[in-house]
Structures are given as structure tokens and as C-alpha cells.
């Protein structure tokens, strides 16, 4: 997949055909936060990472890059 959090987030979000705003809404965060993570490579807090993973219906470890791809 990809090596940094923002790139992984964008890849998974786009594969699920979600906009930044849709993902942000589902995760209960601001769309600007998703933009900063994806475009500037800002690593989010663990709480936000968990919210994003839940909204994407994937394991948090996969989003963090700590789970081997299957």
C-alpha cells in the first residue's frame, strides 16, 4: 500500500469512494483535519486515528501501518 499515515488514509478513503468531508463527518472530526493529515502528513492522535479507522471500518493497526497486509 503506502508508507505514511496520510497517504494510507487517502488511499483507503478513495478506495471506499468517500470525500474528505464524508469521512470527517463519519469520524466526528472536521474536514480540515482530514485534509491536514492527508496533504501535510500530520500524524493524528491515537484517538483520531481510531475514529478514522472506525469510520472506514478497518482495523486501527492497518491505518497506522502496524498490521501486515493480507
Buried (B, 14 or more C-beta within 10 A) or exposed (E): EEEEBBBBBBEBBEEEEBEBEBBBBBBEBEBEBBBBBBEEEEEBEEEBBBBBBBBBEBEBEBBBBEEEEE
